[in-house]
Amino acid sequence: MDPEEFDGDLDENLEGFMKKISSGKAKPYVKSAPLPRDDKGPVRTVVGMNFAKVVNDESKDVLIEFYAPWCGHCKAFEPKYKELAAKLKKTEPNLVLAKMDATANDAPSPYAVEGFPTIYFAPGGKKGEPIKYPGNRDLDDLMKFMEQNAVKSFQ
């Protein structure tokens, strides 16, 4: 197709898109798996489309695990993480344990996922300053880490 043969729709769409970008009204593309249908378990499932709603809820402390479905360490950690979440769900209403498949969803800035699993703690009221968990996958260490950094839970 010769350049002269483009119809006006393409020009108008491209022009409209460029105006949205220059005015700051264009929404960024976020890679996201579909929203979970049933998210009633102890560990919340986060996808690109609901990340802000779940993880950036200022009224909650949130521990989020970024995982890959094929990762052996993630598979071994999953039952322990679920057990911890079930235990804490009963006693810590202001704490959310969540997980996100980082191969099917974009992790927003400032979260940097360089390996699996990667775990962050997002304290309530400080969502712009998530804290990367530096320890191993030991539940006692994870509990201490959350207790030290919690704002809304473990009071």
C-alpha positions as CSV (number, residue, x, y, z in Angstrom):
1,M,0.0,0.0,0.0
2,D,1.4,3.4,-1.0
3,P,1.5,6.0,1.7
4,E,-0.9,8.2,-0.2
5,E,-3.5,5.5,0.0
6,F,-4.0,5.6,3.8
7,D,-7.5,6.6,4.7
8,G,-8.3,9.5,7.0
9,D,-9.2,7.3,9.9
10,L,-5.6,6.3,10.5
11,D,-4.4,9.9,10.5
12,E,-7.2,10.9,12.9
13,N,-6.5,8.0,15.2
14,L,-2.8,8.6,15.3
15,E,-3.3,12.4,15.8
16,G,-5.7,11.7,18.6
17,F,-3.3,9.3,20.2
18,M,-0.4,11.8,20.0
19,K,-2.6,14.5,21.6
20,K,-3.4,12.2,24.5
21,I,0.3,11.4,25.0
22,S,1.4,15.1,24.9
23,S,-1.4,16.1,27.3
24,G,-0.7,13.3,29.7
25,K,-4.1,11.8,29.3
26,A,-3.0,8.5,27.6
27,K,-3.3,5.6,29.9
28,P,-0.1,3.4,30.1
29,Y,-0.3,-0.2,28.9
30,V,-0.2,-2.6,31.8
31,K,0.4,-6.3,31.1
32,S,-2.2,-8.1,33.1
33,A,-3.7,-11.5,33.5
34,P,-7.5,-11.6,33.8
35,L,-8.9,-10.5,37.2
36,P,-9.3,-13.6,39.5
37,R,-13.0,-14.8,39.7
38,D,-12.8,-16.1,43.2
39,D,-10.3,-14.4,45.4
40,K,-11.6,-15.5,48.8
41,G,-8.5,-17.6,49.9
42,P,-6.0,-16.5,52.5
43,V,-3.5,-15.2,49.8
44,R,-5.0,-12.5,47.5
45,T,-4.2,-12.9,43.8
46,V,-3.0,-9.7,42.3
47,V,-2.8,-8.9,38.6
48,G,-1.8,-5.8,36.7
49,M,-5.3,-4.5,36.7
50,N,-6.0,-4.7,40.4
51,F,-2.4,-4.1,41.8
52,A,-3.2,-0.5,42.8
53,K,-6.5,-1.4,44.5
54,V,-5.0,-4.3,46.6
55,V,-1.3,-3.5,47.2
56,N,-1.6,0.3,47.3
57,D,-4.5,0.3,49.8
58,E,-3.1,2.8,52.3
59,S,-5.3,1.3,55.1
60,K,-3.5,-2.0,54.9
61,D,0.0,-3.4,55.3
62,V,0.6,-5.7,52.3
63,L,3.2,-8.5,51.8
64,I,3.4,-9.4,48.2
65,E,5.2,-12.3,46.6
66,F,6.2,-12.0,42.9
67,Y,6.5,-15.5,41.6
68,A,6.8,-17.6,38.4
69,P,4.6,-20.7,38.0
70,W,7.6,-22.7,36.7
71,C,9.9,-21.7,39.6
72,G,10.8,-24.6,42.0
73,H,11.5,-22.3,44.9
74,C,8.1,-20.6,44.4
75,K,6.4,-24.0,44.3
76,A,8.1,-25.1,47.5
77,F,7.3,-21.8,49.3
78,E,3.6,-21.7,48.3
79,P,2.2,-24.1,51.0
80,K,4.1,-22.3,53.7
81,Y,3.0,-18.9,52.4
82,K,-0.7,-20.0,52.4
83,E,-0.4,-21.4,55.9
84,L,1.1,-18.1,57.2
85,A,-1.6,-16.1,55.4
86,A,-4.4,-18.3,56.9
87,K,-3.0,-17.9,60.4
88,L,-2.6,-14.1,60.1
89,K,-5.9,-13.5,58.4
90,K,-7.6,-14.5,61.7
91,T,-5.5,-12.2,63.9
92,E,-4.4,-9.3,61.6
93,P,-7.3,-7.7,59.8
94,N,-5.1,-4.8,58.5
95,L,-2.6,-7.2,56.9
96,V,-2.9,-8.6,53.4
97,L,-0.7,-11.4,52.0
98,A,-0.8,-11.4,48.2
99,K,0.9,-13.0,45.2
100,M,1.4,-11.9,41.6
101,D,2.6,-14.0,38.7
102,A,5.3,-11.8,37.5
103,T,5.5,-13.6,34.1
104,A,1.9,-12.7,33.2
105,N,1.7,-9.3,34.8
106,D,3.8,-6.1,34.9
107,A,5.1,-5.2,38.4
108,P,4.8,-1.4,38.6
109,S,7.6,0.9,39.7
110,P,9.2,0.9,42.3
111,Y,9.0,-2.9,42.5
112,A,12.0,-4.6,40.9
113,V,11.6,-8.3,40.2
114,E,15.0,-9.7,39.3
115,G,14.5,-13.3,40.5
116,F,11.8,-15.6,41.9
117,P,10.3,-15.4,44.4
118,T,10.8,-11.7,45.1
119,I,9.0,-10.5,48.2
120,Y,8.1,-6.9,49.1
121,F,6.4,-5.3,52.1
122,A,4.2,-2.3,51.4
123,P,3.4,-0.6,54.7
124,G,0.1,1.2,55.1
125,G,0.5,4.9,54.5
126,K,3.9,4.4,52.8
127,K,3.0,2.8,49.5
128,G,5.6,4.7,47.6
129,E,8.3,3.1,49.7
130,P,7.9,-0.7,49.5
131,I,10.6,-2.7,51.3
132,K,12.3,-5.6,49.6
133,Y,12.5,-8.6,51.8
134,P,16.2,-9.5,52.1
135,G,15.9,-12.8,54.0
136,N,15.3,-16.4,53.1
137,R,12.0,-18.1,52.8
138,D,11.8,-19.0,56.5
139,L,8.5,-18.1,58.0
140,D,9.9,-16.9,61.3
141,D,12.2,-14.5,59.6
142,L,9.4,-13.3,57.4
143,M,7.2,-12.7,60.5
144,K,10.0,-10.7,62.1
145,F,10.4,-8.6,58.9
146,M,6.7,-7.8,58.8
147,E,6.5,-7.0,62.5
148,Q,9.5,-4.6,62.2
149,N,8.1,-2.8,59.2
150,A,4.3,-2.8,59.9
151,V,2.4,0.4,60.3
152,K,-1.2,-0.8,60.4
153,S,-0.8,-4.3,61.8
154,F,0.9,-6.1,64.7
155,Q,0.0,-3.3,67.1
